[in-house]
Amino acid sequence: MKEDVRYDISNYLHQIISNIGFIENESVVSHYADKIKKSAYRIDALMVDSVEKKPELYISKGEQYTLDLKKISDLDVMIVDDLDDNIEIMENIFKTFSCNIRSARSGEEAIKLFRNGFIADVICMDIIMPRMDGFTATKELKSIGSSAYFIAVSALKNQSHDDMSLFDVWMPKPFMLEHIIGALAGYETTKNKTETKENHKFKLDISDEIKKEILYLAKDGAYSALERLIGELPDSKSKAFLYSALKRVDFNLLIKTIESSL
């Protein structure tokens, strides 16, 4: 099957699955809703099996994962989905992990949250949304400095390698607790690799005057003053990086970064 045809069919299947709720409460046709949903998932599964090479990004039901709750408690999590029910389910699950949660009902709102200073550690991104889809929103967030662990949340599976490579992991809809646990299991490993590779070699595109002020405050351990100063910087990868180090109270990383760039 051609890639463009497979993509179109997957989109139609996703629309069916996402909108099935509208007929589940209609007594005249409600008994068809479950059959339609199961058929859509069955077709999608057959299409996935027809693809010879699939990126190893899927979190599947039945797989066993271990999760160190100490490593994910207090994470900043952004949930992006245009359906309130999905947001509520994910919020309730992440609350049990003691995470700090903000939600956005569109890609545009997610970008606004980031620009306003919510630098998420983890972003759960719906794919099919009106106006701006999850692929576009993720590309934009990365381009303005987000280094979050991106979890795609979608019933779609037959995507191109380029599209899937935007995400750290691909989580299915409908999802369960075990899917989220599986998606988070790779968070610590992924972030450790990223921080080891980038850490203080990151080049800051801010003035030396600001760098010296940040260095002075970091050595003094002045968290609140640093937070205000960083908040005044224009949106950039530098700002996102500084916020990321600050919310981990990683003054050593801030100090090494500033000193290596002066």
C-alpha positions as a Python dict, from the first residue, in 0.01 Angstrom:
ca = {
    (1, 'M'): (0, 0, 0),
    (2, 'K'): (131, 345, -93),
    (3, 'E'): (243, 565, 197),
    (4, 'D'): (5, 852, 112),
    (5, 'V'): (-294, 616, 91),
    (6, 'R'): (-199, 452, 421),
    (7, 'Y'): (-168, 794, 580),
    (8, 'D'): (-512, 905, 455),
    (9, 'I'): (-677, 586, 580),
    (10, 'S'): (-511, 624, 921),
    (11, 'N'): (-639, 978, 946),
    (12, 'Y'): (-993, 866, 867),
    (13, 'L'): (-968, 586, 1123),
    (14, 'H'): (-847, 831, 1385),
    (15, 'Q'): (-1138, 1065, 1311),
    (16, 'I'): (-1379, 774, 1355),
    (17, 'I'): (-1222, 671, 1687),
    (18, 'S'): (-1202, 1028, 1820),
    (19, 'N'): (-1563, 1112, 1733),
    (20, 'I'): (-1730, 788, 1830),
    (21, 'G'): (-1829, 944, 2161),
    (22, 'F'): (-2082, 1162, 1983),
    (23, 'I'): (-2300, 861, 1901),
    (24, 'E'): (-2239, 653, 2214),
    (25, 'N'): (-2510, 845, 2399),
    (26, 'E'): (-2760, 837, 2113),
    (27, 'S'): (-2997, 556, 2207),
    (28, 'V'): (-3102, 483, 1849),
    (29, 'V'): (-2752, 396, 1727),
    (30, 'S'): (-2550, 359, 2049),
    (31, 'H'): (-2528, -21, 2013),
    (32, 'Y'): (-2321, 32, 1696),
    (33, 'A'): (-2061, 255, 1862),
    (34, 'D'): (-1849, -19, 2019),
    (35, 'K'): (-1856, -227, 1700),
    (36, 'I'): (-1743, 71, 1493),
    (37, 'K'): (-1460, 151, 1735),
    (38, 'K'): (-1336, -209, 1746),
    (39, 'S'): (-1348, -235, 1368),
    (40, 'A'): (-1146, 86, 1329),
    (41, 'Y'): (-877, -41, 1568),
    (42, 'R'): (-872, -379, 1391),
    (43, 'I'): (-817, -217, 1052),
    (44, 'D'): (-543, 5, 1192),
    (45, 'A'): (-372, -298, 1350),
    (46, 'L'): (-376, -482, 1016),
    (47, 'M'): (-220, -181, 846),
    (48, 'V'): (53, -163, 1108),
    (49, 'D'): (133, -530, 1058),
    (50, 'S'): (161, -469, 682),
    (51, 'V'): (450, -228, 730),
    (52, 'E'): (780, -414, 707),
    (53, 'K'): (992, -163, 900),
    (54, 'K'): (832, 6, 1200),
    (55, 'P'): (1020, 246, 1430),
    (56, 'E'): (1066, 95, 1777),
    (57, 'L'): (872, 369, 1948),
    (58, 'Y'): (541, 209, 2037),
    (59, 'I'): (424, 145, 2391),
    (60, 'S'): (201, -162, 2375),
    (61, 'K'): (-46, -312, 2618),
    (62, 'G'): (93, -607, 2813),
    (63, 'E'): (458, -499, 2812),
    (64, 'Q'): (616, -478, 3156),
    (65, 'Y'): (797, -165, 3274),
    (66, 'T'): (946, -53, 3602),
    (67, 'L'): (917, 308, 3706),
    (68, 'D'): (1115, 482, 3980),
    (69, 'L'): (857, 723, 4118),
    (70, 'K'): (1129, 928, 4288),
    (71, 'K'): (1273, 1017, 3947),
    (72, 'I'): (944, 1140, 3801),
    (73, 'S'): (782, 1306, 4103),
    (74, 'D'): (766, 1683, 4072),
    (75, 'L'): (818, 1674, 3694),
    (76, 'D'): (656, 1957, 3498),
    (77, 'V'): (414, 1795, 3254),
    (78, 'M'): (224, 1962, 2970),
    (79, 'I'): (-80, 1779, 2831),
    (80, 'V'): (-190, 1891, 2484),
    (81, 'D'): (-523, 1756, 2358),
    (82, 'D'): (-838, 1908, 2212),
    (83, 'L'): (-1065, 1665, 2400),
    (84, 'D'): (-1139, 1745, 2764),
    (85, 'D'): (-1197, 1378, 2852),
    (86, 'N'): (-845, 1282, 2743),
    (87, 'I'): (-693, 1572, 2936),
    (88, 'E'): (-884, 1478, 3251),
    (89, 'I'): (-773, 1113, 3235),
    (90, 'M'): (-406, 1205, 3187),
    (91, 'E'): (-419, 1475, 3454),
    (92, 'N'): (-556, 1225, 3707),
    (93, 'I'): (-282, 974, 3625),
    (94, 'F'): (3, 1226, 3643),
    (95, 'K'): (-134, 1363, 3970),
    (96, 'T'): (-79, 1019, 4126),
    (97, 'F'): (290, 1059, 4033),
    (98, 'S'): (302, 1401, 4211),
    (99, 'C'): (377, 1585, 3886),
    (100, 'N'): (308, 1953, 3819),
    (101, 'I'): (56, 1967, 3536),
    (102, 'R'): (-57, 2228, 3287),
    (103, 'S'): (-291, 2153, 3000),
    (104, 'A'): (-345, 2305, 2656),
    (105, 'R'): (-637, 2242, 2424),
    (106, 'S'): (-450, 2327, 2106),
    (107, 'G'): (-102, 2344, 1963),
    (108, 'E'): (-118, 2722, 1970),
    (109, 'E'): (-206, 2721, 2341),
    (110, 'A'): (86, 2484, 2413),
    (111, 'I'): (328, 2723, 2244),
    (112, 'K'): (181, 3014, 2441),
    (113, 'L'): (228, 2822, 2769),
    (114, 'F'): (594, 2763, 2680),
    (115, 'R'): (652, 3127, 2582),
    (116, 'N'): (494, 3235, 2911),
    (117, 'G'): (751, 3036, 3107),
    (118, 'F'): (612, 2685, 3158),
    (119, 'I'): (917, 2480, 3057),
    (120, 'A'): (784, 2126, 3066),
    (121, 'D'): (1000, 1821, 3132),
    (122, 'V'): (743, 1601, 2959),
    (123, 'I'): (491, 1696, 2689),
    (124, 'C'): (206, 1460, 2600),
    (125, 'M'): (104, 1568, 2250),
    (126, 'D'): (-215, 1472, 2070),
    (127, 'I'): (-159, 1442, 1695),
    (128, 'I'): (-487, 1521, 1523),
    (129, 'M'): (-610, 1861, 1642),
    (130, 'P'): (-789, 2143, 1460),
    (131, 'R'): (-582, 2427, 1308),
    (132, 'M'): (-238, 2307, 1426),
    (133, 'D'): (-166, 1934, 1445),
    (134, 'G'): (70, 1770, 1694),
    (135, 'F'): (355, 1736, 1443),
    (136, 'T'): (354, 2109, 1369),
    (137, 'A'): (319, 2206, 1737),
    (138, 'T'): (609, 1979, 1835),
    (139, 'K'): (835, 2120, 1562),
    (140, 'E'): (751, 2474, 1672),
    (141, 'L'): (811, 2401, 2042),
    (142, 'K'): (1150, 2251, 1963),
    (143, 'S'): (1241, 2544, 1738),
    (144, 'I'): (1182, 2794, 2021),
    (145, 'G'): (1387, 2597, 2272),
    (146, 'S'): (1185, 2314, 2425),
    (147, 'S'): (1399, 2016, 2520),
    (148, 'A'): (1108, 1822, 2670),
    (149, 'Y'): (1056, 1448, 2651),
    (150, 'F'): (781, 1432, 2386),
    (151, 'I'): (515, 1161, 2408),
    (152, 'A'): (290, 1133, 2102),
    (153, 'V'): (-63, 1033, 2205),
    (154, 'S'): (-264, 907, 1911),
    (155, 'A'): (-458, 621, 1757),
    (156, 'L'): (-252, 676, 1442),
    (157, 'K'): (36, 436, 1398),
    (158, 'N'): (135, 426, 1033),
    (159, 'Q'): (339, 744, 1024),
    (160, 'S'): (660, 819, 840),
    (161, 'H'): (994, 776, 1017),
    (162, 'D'): (1053, 1151, 992),
    (163, 'D'): (726, 1230, 1167),
    (164, 'M'): (779, 970, 1437),
    (165, 'S'): (1136, 1080, 1500),
    (166, 'L'): (998, 1404, 1643),
    (167, 'F'): (887, 1208, 1949),
    (168, 'D'): (1066, 1008, 2214),
    (169, 'V'): (783, 756, 2233),
    (170, 'W'): (445, 688, 2070),
    (171, 'M'): (153, 609, 2304),
    (172, 'P'): (-176, 469, 2171),
    (173, 'K'): (-531, 588, 2213),
    (174, 'P'): (-722, 474, 2405),
    (175, 'F'): (-447, 461, 2667),
    (176, 'M'): (-427, 309, 3012),
    (177, 'L'): (-209, 362, 3318),
    (178, 'E'): (37, 98, 3198),
    (179, 'H'): (88, 287, 2870),
    (180, 'I'): (184, 605, 3054),
    (181, 'I'): (415, 412, 3286),
    (182, 'G'): (579, 257, 2980),
    (183, 'A'): (614, 596, 2811),
    (184, 'L'): (775, 747, 3121),
    (185, 'A'): (1011, 453, 3173),
    (186, 'G'): (1244, 591, 2908),
    (187, 'Y'): (1237, 948, 3039),
    (188, 'E'): (1533, 926, 3278),
    (189, 'T'): (1756, 745, 3029),
    (190, 'T'): (1676, 990, 2751),
    (191, 'K'): (1730, 1300, 2964),
    (192, 'N'): (2056, 1166, 3107),
    (193, 'K'): (2192, 1118, 2755),
    (194, 'T'): (2083, 1468, 2651),
    (195, 'E'): (2232, 1638, 2955),
    (196, 'T'): (2559, 1446, 2926),
    (197, 'K'): (2594, 1544, 2562),
    (198, 'E'): (2496, 1913, 2594),
    (199, 'N'): (2542, 2022, 2955),
    (200, 'H'): (2770, 2322, 2997),
    (201, 'K'): (2886, 2322, 2633),
    (202, 'F'): (2558, 2492, 2545),
    (203, 'K'): (2626, 2832, 2384),
    (204, 'L'): (2422, 3113, 2535),
    (205, 'D'): (2306, 3384, 2296),
    (206, 'I'): (2271, 3652, 2564),
    (207, 'S'): (2491, 3949, 2651),
    (208, 'D'): (2799, 3916, 2871),
    (209, 'E'): (2641, 4162, 3114),
    (210, 'I'): (2344, 3931, 3170),
    (211, 'K'): (2575, 3630, 3191),
    (212, 'K'): (2779, 3794, 3468),
    (213, 'E'): (2463, 3883, 3660),
    (214, 'I'): (2335, 3524, 3633),
    (215, 'L'): (2676, 3394, 3741),
    (216, 'Y'): (2679, 3622, 4047),
    (217, 'L'): (2326, 3519, 4150),
    (218, 'A'): (2391, 3148, 4090),
    (219, 'K'): (2701, 3151, 4308),
    (220, 'D'): (2495, 3325, 4576),
    (221, 'G'): (2213, 3068, 4545),
    (222, 'A'): (1957, 3344, 4479),
    (223, 'Y'): (1678, 3138, 4322),
    (224, 'S'): (1397, 3398, 4319),
    (225, 'A'): (1622, 3673, 4179),
    (226, 'L'): (1745, 3439, 3906),
    (227, 'E'): (1389, 3340, 3819),
    (228, 'R'): (1293, 3706, 3774),
    (229, 'L'): (1602, 3781, 3566),
    (230, 'I'): (1559, 3482, 3335),
    (231, 'G'): (1190, 3564, 3298),
    (232, 'E'): (1283, 3903, 3153),
    (233, 'L'): (1493, 3748, 2874),
    (234, 'P'): (1341, 3719, 2524),
    (235, 'D'): (1217, 3374, 2419),
    (236, 'S'): (1508, 3164, 2297),
    (237, 'K'): (1683, 2831, 2346),
    (238, 'S'): (1904, 3005, 2601),
    (239, 'K'): (1603, 3107, 2808),
    (240, 'A'): (1457, 2757, 2793),
    (241, 'F'): (1791, 2605, 2895),
    (242, 'L'): (1835, 2845, 3187),
    (243, 'Y'): (1482, 2779, 3310),
    (244, 'S'): (1541, 2406, 3283),
    (245, 'A'): (1858, 2424, 3496),
    (246, 'L'): (1697, 2664, 3743),
    (247, 'K'): (1388, 2455, 3819),
    (248, 'R'): (1617, 2164, 3898),
    (249, 'V'): (1806, 2406, 4126),
    (250, 'D'): (2117, 2302, 3935),
    (251, 'F'): (2335, 2603, 4017),
    (252, 'N'): (2651, 2408, 3926),
    (253, 'L'): (2524, 2359, 3571),
    (254, 'L'): (2435, 2728, 3544),
    (255, 'I'): (2776, 2831, 3675),
    (256, 'K'): (2966, 2596, 3440),
    (257, 'T'): (2756, 2711, 3142),
    (258, 'I'): (2812, 3081, 3210),
    (259, 'E'): (3184, 3046, 3288),
    (260, 'S'): (3248, 2843, 2970),
    (261, 'S'): (3074, 3105, 2754),
    (262, 'L'): (3244, 3419, 2895),
}
